Structures are given as structure tokens and as C-alpha cells.
Amino acid sequence: MSQKRSIFEEVGVESSTRQTPATGAIDSGRRDARGAIRLWLMLLFVLVVLMIAVGGLTRLTDSGLSITEWNPVTGALPPMDEAKWQSEFEKYQAIPEFQLQNSEMTLSEFQSIYWWEWGHRQLGRIIGLVWAVGFLFFWLTNRLSPGWPLRLLGLGVLGGLQGAIGWWMVSSGLTGVMTDVASYRLALHLGLAFAILGLIAWYLLRLARPERELMQARRSKDSGLMTLGNLLIALALIQILLGALVAGIDAGRNYTDWPMMAGSITPPGMWEIEPIWRNVFENDGTVQFIHRMVAYLLFLFGLFSWFAARRSALRSVKTAYSWAAVAIFGQAVIGIVTVMHSAPVALALMHQLGAVVAWSLILRARFMAQYPLAQSVRG
């Protein structure tokens, strides 16, 4: 039985000659690559989270200065015999950390901290290799949509910069009288790691939906919640940097009472180091006090953002800000417990990974405010 023909159809034009309307250049011929790129970025995301965790353990175990040279290529191989182990140990014995703090360390004890730092650097090499192989494959096979080559190349550039900053950080503890790396360099190193992680997360969110859908979603964006999301991101990053300062001078292992500090609102001798600005980086009481105050501010602002998001008619936006608030609250509780137990390794690592979760969910909330999911009139 023949199909009914439209009254607007031209006489004499066969239905077989009609063409399907084009959907535009966006996503054209690239749907399969989009999924593959997401899988590649997911792998990078997991590796960067693992890198942050191993970096935290390296700091908590005082292993970061065990390798005193930066050899990006030849350093991939660890010492393979007794003579090479002894040579590495002798290099470590020449730095202040050994001379002032670990002068009784044995070779076997040195090997235990060496493996943490070697593993941290090796993981960095693996991340660089995974990025390079993936980027070159997608780029050379012309599988990247316009705009994406520069975005993904930027990840590699930031990764290389991160390696250079890591060595700059380590070098601060190899001379003079310091037994640890400079805390502000550690903060920069960790802050850049979270920036890279944030970019990967944002790209994953964008690639989860077709570009045409994102363009339509922007028509329903909530500018007010976008602004709150921007402020949450900035405040969370500041708190992450302050957390690195706390870790850099082991400030989390002092002043274990809460909500007071040594029985008072403020710790004793907050500004006793001269010049006064050094207290922000080197005074354990001052650093922990600032970290606590910003944590309270972040918690209150996260709560305010959650209340503001409740007025949204879009369920995806409300849900995203609710999860961000839950993560911020959970991170605050873990931080309090960690301080009250003098920052044992397990709790300190949990606190650092909690920052990863909170950071990711805050970014997701901000993304949903700009690109809310479509929903029916009934919601």
C-alpha cells in the first residue's frame, strides 16, 4: 500500500530523492571519537587523582627529598644494585634533612622513603605518556572538533609545567637549613594539580553531551547560580592552597583541640615571627588558624549556595548544588577529626581525597548552572 503524500510536496519529485536535513558541523562525523576522548580523559582523571594521593603520602612519610636530582628520562630506572643504592644514599646524606633530622637513618630505611618519591615521579611520567599518546592519536587522525586541540594541548603544557614546579619545590629543601620543602612551593604544586584535575573534569562534563545540546541548555542558564559557583570554586581553591601550607609545615599535628586552639580562640604567638608576613607561611598556629577560618567561610557559603539553588525550577541544578554542599560539609567534618587526632596518615589522606571529591562536585554544580539538563514542564 502506497504512503500518503504531503500536500506540500512538489509534483514529480520522488520521495527517494529527498535528503535528511543536515545537523550542522558540530559533532559531524565525530561521534565515535567523542566517546573515545572521554574514556581517555577519564583515565587521565583517575591517574591525576592517584598522583595527588601518592603525593600526599610522599609528604606525610617525609619522602619527598629522598631523590636529590631531576632526571626526567634516566631517572625512570631505580637503583639496580647495591653500589647504586649506596650512591643514592650518599647524595641524600649531603642534604640538610639527613644531617639535621635523619642522621641515624640506615640504608634500608632510606630505601623505604626512596620508593615513595620514585613512585610519585614514575606516576608523573605515566601521566605524561598517556596524555602524549592519546593527544597525538586523536590529533593526527583528525578526530578532534574545532577548539579541542588547543584545550587538550593545554593539559599537556600544564602537566609539563607541573613537573618543573615539582623539581623547583624539591630543590628548596636541598640546601641551607630547611629539612622540608618550602611550603609556598608545595602549595603552588598542589594548586596546579587541582587546576589540571578541574580542567579534565570540566572537559568530561562537556563531552558527556553533544555540543548542540549544550548550546540549547545555555538558554536556560542561571546567571546568579553561575556567579555563586564561581565564588565557590575560588574559595575552594584558596582553601586547598591553605591546606598545602598546613601540610608543608606539619601544622595539622599541633593544636588538636576544637573549636578552640590551645584553649583560646586564636593560637598563642600568632605574629611572633619577624617579618610579620612570614607567620602566614611558617607559623604553625597562624597557618592552621587561617585554614580553619576559611573552612568555616567555605562551609557557610556552600550552605548559602545550596539555599539559593533550592529556588531553581531545574532539578539537575538543585541536585548538583545539594551534592556540593554535602561534600563541603563532609570535608569539614573530616578536617576536624583529622586535626583532633593529630593528622595520622590515614585520616590526612582521607582529608586530601575529600578535597578532590568536594572540588569535583563544586565544579559540576557550576557546570549545571550554565548547562542545565532539559526537563519536562512537570519537572
N, C-alpha and C positions, 0 to 999 in steps of 0.2 A: 504494500500500500504506500503510495507516494505521500510525502510530508507536505503539509500546508505551506505555502509560500507567503512571505511578508508582502503586504500591500505596498511597501516602500521599495521593494526590490525591482531593479531595472529589468525590463523585459529582454530576454535573450541572453542574460548573464547566468551562467551555470553556477550552482552552489559550490561546486568543486573548485572554482577559481577564486572564491573568497578567501582572504588571508586573515589569520588570527592577529588581532591588534598587538603591536609591539609594546613591551612593558618598559622600554627605555634602556639606557646604557647601564644604569645601576644594577649590579648583580648579574648582568648579562653574561652568560657563558661561564660564570664563576661560582656557581652554587656548590659544586663538589669541593673546590678549593677553600671555600669559606669554612666548611666543616673541618677540613684538614688543618687549616691555620688555627682554628680554635683548639683542636687537640694538641697541636704543637705549643700553643700558648699555655694551655693547662699544664703541660709537662714543665714548662719554664716556671709557672707559678708555684707548683709543688717543689721544684728544686730551689727556688728562692726562699720559700718558707723553711725548707730544710737547712738552707745556708744560714738563715737568721738563727735557727735553733742551735746549730753547731757553733756558730759564732758566739752565742750566749754561753754555751757550755765551755768554750775555749776561754772566755773571760772569767767565768766562775771557777774554773780549775787553775787559773793563773798560768795558762799555757801559751798565751799569745806571743811571748818573747822568746820562745824556745828555738825558733828558726831566725837567725840573725842576718840572713841575706835574702835578696829578692831575685830569684832566677826563674822567670815565668816558664821557660822550656825545660832546662836541665833539672830544675827543682821538682819536676814531676816524679822523679825516681827518689825514693827514700834511701838512706844508707843501707848498703847491701852486705857489709862485713864489719867485723869488729874494729878495724882501723878507721873506717869512715864514721862509725858511730863515735869513736873517741875524738875524731877531728871535729865533729859537730858539737860534742860536749865541751871541748876546749874553747870553741867560739862562744858558747853560752857562758862559760866561766869568766869570760872577759867583760861581761856587761854588768851594770850595777845591780840588777835583780839577783844575780847569783852572789855577788860579793857582799851585798848588804842584807840579803834576806834568805838566800838558799845555799849558803856556803857549805853546809853539811850534806848537800844532795849527792846521791850516788848516781852512777851511770844508769842503772835500771830505773830509778825514779825519774831521771831526765827523759828516758825513752817513753815513759807513760805520758808526760806532757807534750813531748815532741809529736806523738801520733795525733793528738787533738789538733794542733796547729797545722800539721801536714794534711790531715783530713779536711780541714777548713779550706786550705788553699787548693787542694785537689778538687773539691766540690766546685770551687770557683772556676777552675779550668773546664770541668764538665759542663757547667752552665754556659760558658763561652763557646764551647764546641757545639752544644745542642743549638744555641742561637745561630751560630755561623752556618751550620749545615742546613738548618731549616730556612733561614733567610735566603741563602744562595739558591736553594732549590726552588722556592716559590718565586723568587725574582727572575732567575734565569729561564724558568719555564713560563714566564709571563702569566702567573696566576694571581697577581696582586692587583686589586682595583685601584683606581687613581687615588692618591693621597696616602695609601697604606705603605708604599715602600719607604717613605721618609719616617713615618711613625715607627715602623719596625726596625729601621736602621738606627733610629734614635735610642731604642732599647740597647742595641749593641754598643753604641757610643757611651751610654751611661754605665754599662757594665764594665767597659774598659777603664772609664774614669774611676769606678768603684775600686778596681784593683789597684790603681795608682794611689788613691786615698788610703787604701788599706796599708800599703807599704809606708806611706807618709806617717800614718798613725803608729805603726810598729817602730819606725826609726826614732820616734820621740822618746822611746824607752831604752835605747841602746847606749846612750852616753849620759854624762852628768851624774846626778844623784837620784834620779827617779827610778823607782822599782816597778812602775806600771807605765802604760802609755798615757799620753796627755788626754784628759777626759773630754776636752772640747773636740779633739780629733776623733775620738771614739764616737761622740755624738754626731758628728758630720758623717762618719762612716755608716752608722746605723740609720740615720735620717735618709741618706741616699738609697739604702737598701729598701726602706719602706716606700720611698718615692717610686722606685722601679717596680716594686710589687703593686703599688697603686695603679701605675700605668697599665701593667699587664691585666689587672682586674677590670679596669675601665674598658680596655680593648675587648676583653672576653664578653663583657656585657653588651657592647656594641655589636659584636659579631654574632651574638645569640639571636638577633632579629634582623630581617632584611632591611636594607637602607630605606626602601620606600615606606616600610612600616615605621621606622624611626622618624622619617620626615612628617608622616601623618601624626605621630604621637606628640611631636613638638607643639602642635596646635593646642594641645590640652595641658601644656606645662604649667606648673605652679611657680611663678617667679619668686613669691615670698618664701616658699619652702626651699627653693634653689639657693636663695641667699642664706637661709639658716644652715643649709647643707654645706655651703662654702665656709661659713664660720666654724661649723663643727669640724670640718676637715683641717682647717688651720689650727684650731685649738688642740685637736688630737695630735697633729704633727709636733706642735710645741711640747706637748706632754711626753711624746716619745723621745724627743731630744733631751728633755729633762731627765727621763728615765735612764738614758745613756750616761748622763753626768753622774747620777746616783750610782750606777754600776761601776763607772770609771774609778771612783774613789771609795768603793765599798760602803757608801753612806747608808745603804739599806740594812746594814748589820749593826747599826747603832740606833739609839733612841727607839727602843722596842715597845714603849708604852703608846697607847692610843685611846682617846684623841689627843692627849697631852704629849709633850715632848720633854722628858726628864722632869715631869711633874708640873710643867708650865706650858702656857700657850705657845711660846716661842722657845727655841733651844738656847742654852747659855752661850755667850760669846759669839753671837751671830755675825758680828762685824769686826772681830778682833784681828784678822789678818790684814796687813798693810801691803800695798794699797788696797782700799776697801773693795774694789771690783773683783779681786781675787777670791773673795769669800763665795761668790756665786759659782766658782769652778772648783775650789779647793777646800772649803769649809764643809765638813760632812753634815753638820747641823743645818746650816743655811741651805744647802742643796736639797736635803730631804724636806725641809720646811716648804720651800718653793714648790717642790714636786707634789706635796700634799695639797697645798692651796690650789694649784692648777687642776688637780684631780677633782677637788670639790667643785670648782668652777665648771669643768667639763661635765660632771655629773648633773649639775643644775641646768646647764644649757641643753644637755641632751634631754632632760625631763621637759624643759620648755618647748623644745622642738617637737617632742612627742605629742604634747598637748596641742600645739599648733597644727600638727598633721592630722589630728582627730577630726578637725573640721573639714578635711578634704572629702569630696564625694567619691574619690577614686580609691578602691580597696587596696590596690597594689602599692599606692603611696603610703597609706596608713600602716599597712603591714610592714613595709620596709623601714619606716621610722620607728615602729614598735620594736622590731628586732635590733635596730641600732641602739635604742635606749636600754634594752635588756643586756646587750653586750657591754655597754658602758658601765651599767650597774654591776654586772658580774666581775668586770675587770677591777672596779673599785674595791669590791669585797676581797678578791684575791690579793690585791695590793696590800690591804690592811692586814690580812692573815700572814702574808709574806713578811712584812715588817715586824709583826708581833712575835714571829718565830725566828727573827734574825736572819732572814733570807737564806734558808737552806737551798741547796742546788735544785731539788725537785720543785719546790714552790716558786723559786725565782724563774725557772724555765717555764712553768705554767703561766706565770705572770707575763712573760715575754710573748708566749704564744697567744695569750689572751689579748694582747695588744694587736696581734695580727688579725684575730677574729673581729675585734671592735673596729679596726681600721677598714677592713673589707666591707663590713656591714654599713658603716657610715658612708663609704663611697657608693655602695649600692643604693642607699636611701637618696643620696644626692642625684644619682642617675635616674631613679624612678621619678623624682620630682620634675626632671627635664623630659624624660621619655616614659610617661605612664603607660601602663598596659591598657588596651582598649577594653571596655566593658559595656554590657547592655544597659538600657535605661533603668532596669531593676537592680543593677549592680551585680 
